């Protein structure tokens, strides 16, 4: 990986931080910190890579996020860099692309789709470590009882994202 373009974007969820490399989006974080979590991800996914801070709107990924927070039906289809993730994690994350906005699947349903029907907890772990939230929408995966469970940036954000995608404006 030659160089990463880092961007920061203020959103209704708070500050988003992203990293784009030659192979696409490497990481996106929604955690409200001063960039430590993004650094942690990049140490694993792109160690020693040169970094350059850019405006979010100068990247396709940043422009897509800006559009998404204006219209929940805006496409978040961009090139994603999944290099270095296990085949299981990649399978779980790519399954998320098939869940339409505002709709949900359970951890167990995702486990069945990836051919590991007895591994909903492993699915949960893969989603917990999702380096590309929003683009690979882990907020669309819920508990077996239909309840909202697990989300790195908090359950209120998970609830808000699902409401947004269903046509409500939770950030009024």
N, C-alpha and C positions, 0 to 999 in steps of 0.2 A: 504494500500500500504506500503510495507516494506521499500524499498530503491529505489531511482531513480539513474540511471546512466546518468550523463550529459556528452555530447560530443560536441566538436566544430570542424567544418570542413570548410576549405577554399575552395570556389568553384568559378566558373566564375560569380556567382551572388553576391559574397562577402562572408562574414562569416555566416555560418549556425550554429544554436545551437539547440541541441535536448535533449530530456529527455525520457528515457526508463524505464518503471516500469515492475513489474511482469506480468501485463496484456498486455504489448506491448508498442508501441510508444505513449507517453502521449502528447508530444508537439514538434513542430519544428518551429523555427523562422528564417526568412530571413531578418529581420530588422537589419540595420547596427547601432547597439548601443552596449553597453558593457554588454549586457545580461539583461537589465532592462525589456524588453518585455517578455522574457522567465520567469523571476521571477514573473511578473504579472500573466502570464498564470498559473504558478505552484501554486501560492497562491490560485487561484480559483479551480484548478483541483486536486491538491495534497498538501493541506496545512499541514505543519508540518512534511513532509516526509524527512527522512534522505537522503542526496545527496552525491554522490561520482563522482568525475571527472574521466572519462576514455577516452581512445583514440577512435576516431570514428570507426576505423577499428576493434575494439574489440566488436562492436555491429552489429547485422545483419542489422539494419537500416542504420548505417553508411556505411557498406560495400556496401549496395544497392545504396546509394547516390553516392559513389565513382564510382561505375560501371555506373550509369546513366550519369554522366558527362563525361564519356568516350564514351558511346554509348546510344543515346536517346531511343533505343528499349530495354534497359536492364530493367528487371522487378523491379518494386517498390512494389511488393506484399510482405507485412510483416504484422505481427500481430499489430493491432492498438487498443488503449484503448480509447473508446468513452464514458466511464462512466462519468456521470454527465452532459452530453449534453442533451438538450431536444429531445424528439422523432422527432420533425420536423427537427431540426438541423441534427440529425443523418441521417434521411431519405435523406435530401439534400446532405449531404456529401457522403453518400454511393452511391448515384446516379452518382457521379463523377467517381467512379471506372469503370463505363461502357462506358465512353467516351474514345475512342482510342487515343493514342498519336498523336498529330498534328491535331486532329479534334476538333470541337467546337459544343457547344449547346448554345442557348440563355437562359437568365434568365427565360423567359417565358416558354421555352420548359422544363426546369428543374422543374418549378412550376407545369406544367401539369403532368409530370412524377410522382411527389410526391403527386398528387391528390389535389393540391391547385392552379388551373389555374389562379386565380385572385391575386396571391401572388408573382409576380416576385420581388417586392421590399423586401419582407420578405426573399426570396431566396438570394437576394443580401446581406442582413444583415447577414444571416447565413454564407455566403461565406466570408464576411468581417471578421468574427470572427473565421474562420477556424483555428483550432489549429494544423493542420497537412498538411500544403501546400506541394506540390510536391507529397506526398503519396496519398493525396486526391486532385486531380489536379484542383483547382479552377481557374487556369490560362486558362483552356479550356472553360470557360463560358464567353460569350460576350454579348454585347448589341443587342437589337432587330434589329437595323440597320446594324449589322455586325461589328460595331466598337468595339475597345477595351475600356473597361470601368473598373474602380475599380480594384485595386490590391494593397495589403498592402505594397509590396516592390517596387511599382512603375510600371507604364505602360511600360517603356523601358524593364524591366525584363519580364513582361508578353509577350511582343512582341518577345523577345529573346527566351524564353522558347518554344513558339509556332513554331518559325523558327527552333530551334534545333530539335524539334520533327518531323518536316517536312523534315529533312535531310540537313538543312543549318547549317553553323557554324557561329553564330552571334558574337562569341568571338575571332575571328581571330585577 
